[in-house]
Amino acid sequence: MLQEAIWTISNVSCVRFIRMKDEQWCCRHTSNMKVTAHEGGCYADTGRSIEGQPTIVNLDPAKCFRKLGYILHELLHALGRNHMMTHPDRDQYVSILWDNVEEGTNLTLQIQITHQTDNVIRWSRAKTSHFCSHYFCSPPYP
């Protein structure tokens, strides 16, 4: 399923993934990604890490391989994409009910402008970088 996610991204973009045999090989103009399979969930660094260090993508085998979208979601984070819920034009499409947001998670929903492409890529419900509608809600759910 990881290979299918890599193929999907490569098939619709200019991004190319190259398997590295020597983890020490890296140069200033190369971004490398290290995929791990530790327990603890699906997560990834957002964007290029410190020069010479790999961008970490963790895909917990018990949790991340349920759907292709989970893997795509984390690979897109590693490539620099934030969640759509932080997109600059989000408020034109959805309403955040801030009184229902669980305490401590509100920073996750703050609008961010981190890359110039954020202004080019339009908000879309079809994107893989969404949360479920009740993900940050505090009980009782609306």
WOHU-V598422 format. One record per residue. N is the residue number from 1. SS is DSSP state (A for helix, B for strand, O for the rest). Layout:
BEGIN
N:SS, N:SS
END
This chain:
BEGIN
1:O, 2:A, 3:A, 4:A, 5:A, 6:A, 7:A, 8:A, 9:A, 10:A, 11:A, 12:O, 13:O, 14:O, 15:O, 16:O, 17:O, 18:O, 19:O, 20:O, 21:O, 22:O, 23:O, 24:O, 25:O, 26:O, 27:O, 28:O, 29:O, 30:O, 31:O, 32:O, 33:B, 34:B, 35:B, 36:B, 37:O, 38:O, 39:O, 40:O, 41:O, 42:B, 43:B, 44:B, 45:O, 46:O, 47:O, 48:O, 49:O, 50:O, 51:O, 52:O, 53:O, 54:O, 55:B, 56:B, 57:B, 58:B, 59:B, 60:O, 61:O, 62:O, 63:O, 64:O, 65:O, 66:O, 67:O, 68:A, 69:A, 70:A, 71:A, 72:A, 73:A, 74:A, 75:A, 76:A, 77:A, 78:A, 79:O, 80:O, 81:O, 82:O, 83:O, 84:A, 85:A, 86:A, 87:O, 88:O, 89:O, 90:A, 91:A, 92:A, 93:O, 94:O, 95:O, 96:O, 97:O, 98:A, 99:A, 100:A, 101:B, 102:O, 103:O, 104:O, 105:O, 106:A, 107:A, 108:A, 109:A, 110:O, 111:O, 112:O, 113:O, 114:O, 115:O, 116:A, 117:A, 118:A, 119:A, 120:O, 121:O, 122:O, 123:O, 124:O, 125:O, 126:O, 127:O, 128:O, 129:O, 130:O, 131:O, 132:O, 133:O, 134:O, 135:O, 136:O, 137:B, 138:O, 139:O, 140:O, 141:O, 142:O
END
